[in-house]
Structure formats: C-alpha cells, structure tokens
Amino acid sequence: MPHLESARGGLCGSITLAEMTALSIELLSQTCHTGKAAHFRDTGLRGGTGRRAIIRKKSTLDDVARLARVSPITVSRAIRNPQMVSEELRLRIDRAVRKLGYVPDVAASRLASARSHAIGVIVPTLYNVIFSEYLQALHEVFLPMGFQIVVVNSRYSQEEEERAVRTLLGQRVEAMIIVGVNHTETTRQMLVRSRIPVIETFQIAEDPIGINIGLDQVRAGHDATRALLKAGFRRVGFIFGIRDERAAERHTGYEHAMADAGQTTAGLVKFLTQPSSVALGARIMGQFADGRFPEAVFCIDDNLALGAMQECRRFGLRIPDDIAILGFHDLEFAAFASPSLSSIATHRYETGKLAAEQTLRLLNGTSVKERKVMNLGYKLVSRQSTPVISLDASG
C-alpha cells in the first residue's frame, strides 16, 4: 500500500493512505457528533508542524496526540494496530487515552479501511462455563493484534446458526470461528463462498470447511464408558440434558461401548431436555429412584455429575462404594468437589488459542482455504468419585 511522507518531518513519519483516510473520517465524525462545525487553531507543537486541533469539550484524537506528544496518525495507528508501535509509545498513548477518556470511532475506522478487524465467533450458548476458557483464549490472542471478536449465541439451533452466519458476513468479519461441525446446507454454502478463514471447533469433521480443531466425541464417549466397564461395573448409566451434536456423539460412543461389552442400556439412559446445570443433574439422577440405580453413571458434563453426586447422597448412596460417578470436561470445581470428581479432561483453552493462532496465520498468508484436521484428544483424570480407572489409550 502506498505511503505518504510528512512534508514537514517532525512527528508524522510514514503513514498509509488508509490511515490518512481514517484520520480524516475520525475528525469529520467528531464534527458530526457535536452538530457544529469544527473550529481550528494553530497548536504550535514543537517541531513546527503547525498542526491544527479541534477544540471541544469531548476528547478527540488530536487531544490524545497532544497529551502523548505524538501525531494523530501515530495515535490512530497505535489504537488500530498496537503491534505496529513500540511498547513505550503504546503505553504513553494508552495513558493519554485513559486520562482523557477518549473513545475511538470504530465506524470511522472501518469506513477508512477495506478490513473490519472483526472475527465472528458462534457458540451454542453463552451460559455454560464450558465455553468460558475457550472465549478467554480467543480474546487473549486477538485483542493484542488489533482484532475484536463478535460473539453470537446460536442457542443449540442450526437455523439460528445460519442466521448468525448471514449476519456476521454482512458485518464483513474477516474470519469465522464456530463451535460445531454440522451445519445446514445453506450455512455451509455461505461459508465456502465467503472466501474467509473458517475454523470449526470442539468436534472432528469428516469434511471440514477449512481448519478443524477438536476431539473425537464418539471415541471419548466410548473410552469413558469402557473405563467404567473395565473397572468391573456392568450396569453403567448415562445422563444428559440438551442433546446437542456433541452430547449425541458421546451418547453414541456410550452405546457402542455397552454393546461391545454385551451389556444392555435399557433403563440406564436418563435425560431432561434443558440446559446443563447442577440442579438438572440432581433431577435427572432422581429418575433412577423409580427403579434400580445403576452401578456407575457417565454424565455428559461435570455440572450434571456434581448434581448427580448430591442426589446420590440424598438417597443414602455412598460414592464410589455404592455408585461411581464420571464427569466430562474436568471443570475447575471437579478437583474440589466432595468427593472429588473423576472426569474426562478436554482442552478447551488450547482449542481457543489454537483456533485464534490458525486464524491469524491464514489472514497473514496468501491462501485462506487450507483444510486441516487437528485432533487435540482428551485424558481421564481419576479421582474419588470412582475407583482408580484409566483409558485403554490416550484420546
């Protein structure tokens, strides 16, 4: 991209046409916000630039530049692409921004650039702690690189996901990161035709759109159930809430493992179609009270597992002597529950971090249509809620 050199030298340095346009639109938008024409005066900055500043009550980009003793172009560059300025300069500008309470005009920056610096992220729910580490990792990687993430809740619905994809593409996101691999045909076509990086996560896809980062959910469900069967349990139960595609795949793995062992699952699978929670786990576990409790229970996640343990204690069942409980995801509280919860540990933070890093790599490369599957696997963490159990092999 062509650059413009300051005719007077001084503080401006080398600027791109996009940065100059961003600055012009920023100044124009600040005038529009006040409803008055901008008034100018010579600031008399050191170096003889004769730069003119907008005078008004609301802090402007020029105000930040004067306080930080840099050019407005440098301020604009530091805000939009902090990696392009030195650490000392970035901190100085950041202090000025904070002191003045300056709020950048994002719309102006987008108008001035062919890039939106926005990444679309679609998750099935905003209320399940399972995705908090994943989103944290995305933020930690993208924000220092000047990108904002736009998170949309698909509510476990492929139709909602389709609408989310259409909306995000309309906002000119530069890449799309999605939890899940099963989409409507329309969603898949939109993503393929968009020609932006697409990262599908948390599952393994047979035919990925772009980069696929996750784990084999069917195998994980099979291996978890197999670990309980190897420990000598025969009546192994399975409980779940909303049967999303990941829960469905784990359920399939459970059914396969039980069939391989010659065990029936009749009366051993219980569920309520509601979002996962500790209270829901207790309610589902209570359904076994109408008949015979299983010897062990594989829970779709740790929230349900914790509720299941509480319900077992309410019925006087000793864990793991009378019944063993195995969770999934190994959330932070699992190690501190009483008894501590055995669980299948998944790499949620690592999934988000790798998804963000792969996205940046594709955006900085010449091709965004690379296809690759990255299986991060899982491991079993055996604690007090089960006898000592192990997987046949690493997930």
Residue pairs with C-beta under 8 A, 6 or more apart in sequence:
1 16
1 17
1 18
2 16
2 17
3 14
3 15
3 16
3 17
4 14
4 15
4 16
4 17
4 20
5 12
5 14
6 12
6 13
6 15
6 49
6 71
8 47
8 48
8 49
8 50
9 47
10 45
10 47
10 48
10 49
10 71
11 45
11 47
11 49
11 69
11 70
11 71
11 74
12 49
12 71
12 73
12 74
13 71
13 73
13 74
15 73
15 77
18 112
18 113
18 114
19 73
19 76
19 77
19 112
20 73
21 112
21 113
22 76
22 80
22 108
22 109
22 112
22 113
23 61
23 72
23 73
23 76
23 112
24 112
25 105
25 108
25 109
25 111
25 112
26 61
26 76
26 104
26 105
26 108
26 109
27 38
27 54
27 60
27 61
27 62
28 108
29 105
29 107
29 108
30 38
30 54
30 56
30 58
30 60
30 61
30 105
31 37
31 38
31 54
33 58
34 56
34 58
36 56
38 54
38 56
39 54
39 55
39 56
40 52
40 53
40 54
40 55
41 52
41 53
41 55
42 50
42 51
42 52
43 50
43 51
43 52
43 53
43 62
43 66
44 50
45 51
45 66
49 71
51 62
51 65
51 71
51 72
53 60
53 62
53 63
53 66
54 60
54 62
59 100
59 101
59 102
59 103
60 102
61 72
61 75
61 76
61 102
61 104
62 72
63 100
63 102
64 72
64 75
64 93
64 96
64 97
64 100
64 102
65 71
65 72
65 74
65 75
67 96
67 99
67 100
68 75
68 92
68 93
68 95
68 96
69 92
70 89
70 92
70 93
74 85
74 89
74 93
75 93
75 96
76 109
77 84
77 85
78 84
78 85
78 89
78 90
78 93
78 94
79 93
79 97
79 104
80 104
80 109
80 113
80 117
80 146
81 146
82 90
82 144
82 146
83 144
83 145
83 146
85 93
96 102
109 117
110 116
110 117
110 172
115 174
116 171
116 172
116 173
116 174
117 146
117 147
117 148
117 174
118 147
118 148
118 149
118 150
118 171
118 172
118 173
118 174
119 138
119 142
119 147
119 148
119 149
119 150
119 173
119 174
119 175
119 176
119 177
119 356
119 359
120 149
120 150
120 152
120 164
120 165
120 168
120 169
120 171
120 173
120 175
120 176
120 177
121 135
121 138
121 149
121 150
121 151
121 152
121 176
121 177
121 178
122 151
122 152
122 154
122 161
122 164
122 165
122 168
122 176
122 177
122 178
122 179
122 180
123 131
123 134
123 135
123 151
123 152
123 153
123 154
123 179
124 131
124 153
124 154
124 155
124 156
124 179
124 180
124 244
125 131
125 153
125 155
125 156
125 275
126 151
126 153
127 275
128 275
128 276
128 303
129 303
129 331
130 301
130 329
130 331
130 348
131 179
131 348
133 348
133 349
133 352
134 179
134 201
134 348
134 349
134 351
134 352
135 149
135 151
135 352
136 349
136 352
137 349
137 350
137 351
137 352
137 353
137 355
137 356
138 149
138 177
138 352
138 353
138 355
138 356
139 149
140 353
140 356
141 352
141 353
141 356
141 357
141 360
142 148
142 149
142 356
142 359
142 360
145 360
147 174
150 168
150 171
150 173
152 164
152 167
152 168
153 160
154 160
154 161
154 164
156 242
156 244
158 182
158 183
158 184
158 187
159 184
161 178
161 180
161 183
161 184
161 187
162 183
162 184
162 186
162 187
162 190
165 176
165 187
165 190
165 191
166 190
168 176
169 176
169 190
169 194
173 196
174 196
174 197
174 363
175 196
175 197
175 198
175 199
175 359
175 362
175 363
175 368
176 191
176 194
176 196
176 197
176 198
176 199
177 199
177 201
177 355
177 356
177 359
178 198
178 199
178 200
178 201
179 201
179 202
180 200
180 201
180 202
180 203
180 244
180 245
180 246
181 200
181 203
181 204
181 205
181 208
181 212
181 214
181 245
182 203
182 245
183 191
188 209
191 198
191 209
192 209
195 368
195 369
196 368
197 210
197 211
197 358
197 359
197 362
197 363
197 368
198 209
198 210
198 211
199 210
199 211
199 212
199 213
199 355
199 358
199 359
200 208
200 209
200 210
200 211
200 212
200 213
200 214
201 212
201 213
201 214
201 351
201 352
201 355
202 214
202 215
202 217
202 246
202 351
203 212
203 214
203 215
203 217
203 245
203 246
203 249
204 212
204 214
204 215
204 216
204 217
204 373
204 375
205 212
205 373
208 371
208 372
208 373
209 371
210 362
210 368
210 369
210 370
210 371
210 372
211 355
211 358
211 359
211 362
211 370
211 371
211 372
211 374
212 371
212 372
212 373
212 374
213 351
213 354
213 355
213 358
213 374
213 376
214 351
214 374
214 375
214 376
215 346
215 347
215 375
215 376
215 377
215 378
215 395
216 375
216 377
216 395
217 246
217 249
217 250
217 253
218 249
218 250
218 252
218 253
218 256
219 253
219 395
220 250
220 253
220 328
220 344
220 346
220 378
220 395
221 249
221 250
221 251
221 252
221 253
221 254
221 256
221 257
221 298
222 253
222 254
222 256
222 257
223 253
223 257
223 344
223 378
223 380
223 391
223 392
223 395
224 250
224 253
224 254
224 298
224 326
224 328
224 344
224 380
225 236
225 238
225 253
225 254
225 257
225 258
225 298
226 257
226 260
226 261
226 391
226 392
227 326
227 380
227 389
227 390
227 391
227 392
228 236
228 296
228 298
228 324
228 326
228 386
228 389
229 236
229 257
229 258
229 261
229 263
230 389
230 390
230 392
231 296
231 324
231 386
231 387
231 388
231 389
232 387
233 295
233 296
233 324
234 261
234 263
234 295
235 263
235 268
235 292
235 294
235 295
235 296
236 254
236 258
236 263
236 268
236 294
236 295
236 296
236 297
236 298
237 268
237 269
237 270
237 288
237 293
237 294
237 296
237 297
237 298
238 251
238 254
238 265
238 268
238 269
238 270
238 297
238 298
238 299
238 300
239 269
239 270
239 271
239 281
239 284
239 285
239 297
239 298
239 299
239 300
239 304
239 308
240 247
240 250
240 251
240 271
240 284
240 299
240 300
240 304
241 247
241 271
241 272
241 273
241 274
241 275
241 276
241 277
241 280
241 284
241 300
241 304
242 273
242 274
242 275
242 276
243 251
243 271
243 273
247 300
250 300
250 328
251 269
251 300
254 265
254 298
255 265
258 264
258 265
267 291
267 292
268 294
270 284
270 285
270 287
270 288
271 284
272 280
272 283
272 284
274 280
276 300
276 301
276 303
276 304
277 303
277 304
277 307
278 303
278 304
278 306
278 307
278 310
279 307
280 303
280 304
280 307
281 299
281 303
281 304
281 305
281 306
281 307
281 308
281 310
281 311
282 307
282 308
282 310
282 311
282 314
283 307
283 311
284 304
284 307
284 308
285 297
285 307
285 308
285 311
285 312
286 311
288 294
289 315
293 312
293 315
293 317
293 322
293 323
294 323
295 323
295 324
296 323
296 324
296 325
296 326
296 386
297 305
297 308
297 323
297 324
297 325
297 326
298 326
298 328
299 305
299 308
299 325
299 326
299 327
299 328
300 328
301 327
301 328
301 329
301 331
302 327
302 328
302 329
302 330
302 331
302 333
302 334
302 341
302 343
303 331
304 327
305 325
305 326
305 327
305 328
305 334
305 341
305 343
305 385
306 327
306 333
306 334
306 337
306 341
308 325
309 319
309 325
309 337
309 339
309 341
309 385
312 319
312 322
312 323
312 325
313 319
317 323
319 325
319 339
319 384
319 385
320 339
320 384
320 385
320 386
320 387
324 342
324 385
324 386
324 387
325 341
325 342
325 385
325 386
326 342
326 343
326 344
326 385
326 386
326 389
327 334
327 341
327 342
327 343
327 344
327 385
328 343
328 344
328 346
329 343
329 344
329 345
329 346
329 348
330 343
330 344
330 345
330 346
330 381
331 343
333 341
334 340
334 341
334 343
334 381
334 383
335 341
335 383
337 385
339 383
339 384
339 385
340 383
340 384
340 385
341 383
341 384
341 385
342 380
342 381
342 382
342 383
342 384
342 385
342 386
342 389
343 380
343 381
343 383
344 378
344 379
344 380
344 381
344 395
345 378
345 379
345 380
345 381
346 376
346 378
347 376
347 377
347 378
350 376
351 376
354 374
354 376
362 368
362 370
377 394
377 395
378 395
379 391
379 394
379 395
380 389
380 390
380 391
382 388
382 389
382 390
